[in-house]
């Protein structure tokens, strides 16, 4: 459903500075004749986000938000999810799904701070992220207007985007070297790969695709040991060194990745009704899930543990489908968090 252009005066745009969002920025101005506020989030994706400021300024944006949300992401989203041992369809650790409610929340906050009336995102019309962004925004600010260019415009390919940018003098930084053939998403919890040769599930992923993990064949022949200290279901220290949630994940990503832990190759059922083959690297998440189940096996009451396992698929589906801010997820979270009172101690992995 298209929005009445007369109601759109100021839009908060989720902005990376890349081709898609740079074209979206110009397209919004051209089609909706509105003012733009850009928002760029660092959630541990390992890429420089500061360059987005210069690109936004180059395109005449005066209100620019660039924020490091890594610690908030780990503390308020990833850790609560792992208290539930959440896993989707028996395998997927929800790396992309869990990042979207945080971005939606911050966009709504910026709408309130700047007096904007709408938000816009670059998620395509065939993926899950459009649903996650929009359900989150509607839950936090009912009535917010959401502009999804990929569902409106006729720019259906990279070539048409490049032509649009060239026609309007939009600065597009072309990455040097060989471009990745995959659609990729990264944050502190995971990196995902889709598209290209992966569209055929018979094709084995190329070894050079993986970025965070070594193959089991290349991993050290001697095991690495870590001792994780738990308080109320959360890891608070590694090998006796106190760490914040983000520091815990950074350390586990490093050690687990070096030891060949965290690769996944699956076909999942998307919320929008299609199947999607994706490959994932989730080193820290893989360790956190196993270690948490291990300490719960000792510290949880039997019936509580079994009830958690019954509730977990529903909890995981809520996150996957974009319902993090729903009352049912919040109710489940309270139950899960209450169960963690005695999940204290150390786990050696």
C-alpha positions, 0 to 999 in steps of 0.5 A: 500500500502506497503512502499519501505523499502529502503526509510525508515530510521527514523520513528516518532512513536506515542508511549504510552508505552503499549503493542501495541506500544511497539510491533510496535516499535520492529516490525518497527526495525525488518521489516524496519531496521530503527531508531525510534523516540517516541512521547507521548502526554498528552492531559488530558487523566488522565494517567501518560505519563512520564513512557513512557520515561523509557520504550522507553529508555529500548528499546534503543530509544535515541530520545524521545518526551513527551509533555503536550499539554493539554492547546493547545488542549483546546485552539486551537481545543476544543474551536474553535469547540464549537464556531460552536456548533459542534455535529455529527449525532445529539449526538456525541460531537467529543471527539476522533475526535478533538484530532487527528489533534493536534497529527498529527500536532505535529508528523509532526513537530517532523519529521521536527525537527529530519530529519525523513522521516516517521511516524507510528501509532497504529490505527487499520485498521477498525477504524476512527483514521487511517484516521484522523492521516493520512489525517492530516499528508498528509495535513501538509506534502504532501509526508510524508510516513506513516506506519500503522502496523495493515494494514501490519502485521499478529499479529491480536490479543492480544495473538499474540502480547504477544507472539511476545513480549515474543519471542523478550524480549520486556518489557510489563507491565501487569496491576494488577487487573481486566482489563477493558473489553472495548476499551477506549480512553480518553482526556480532552474532553471525555472518550469513551468505545467500544467493549466487551458487548457493541458490542450488542446494547441491552446490557445496560452499566454496572454502574461500567463502567462509570468513570467520571460521577455519575448516575442521581440516585446518583447525588445530589438532589439539583442543582449546579449553575455555572456562565460562562463568555464569550468573543467572544464565549469562556468561560474565567471565571467561577463564576468570576474566570479567567481561561484558556481553559484547566482549564475551562474544568477541572472545568466543568468536575468535577462539571458536572460529580458530578451532573450526566451530560455528559453520552451518549450511541449511534450507530454512522456511522464510516467513514470507512463504519461500524456502531459502538456502543460507550458510552461516558462521556463528562461532560464539553463538554455537558455544553459548548454546552448548555451554548454556544447555550444559549448565542448565542440565545441572542447575534446572529442575527437571520439569522446568527444563522440559517446559523450557524445551517445549516453549522454545520453538514458539519463542524462536519462531516469534524472533524469526518472524519479527515479533520480538516486541510482542506481548507474548514474547515478553511474557515468555521472556519473563518466564525464561528469566525467572528460570535462570535464578540458579543457573550459576557456576562454571562450564568448561568447553 
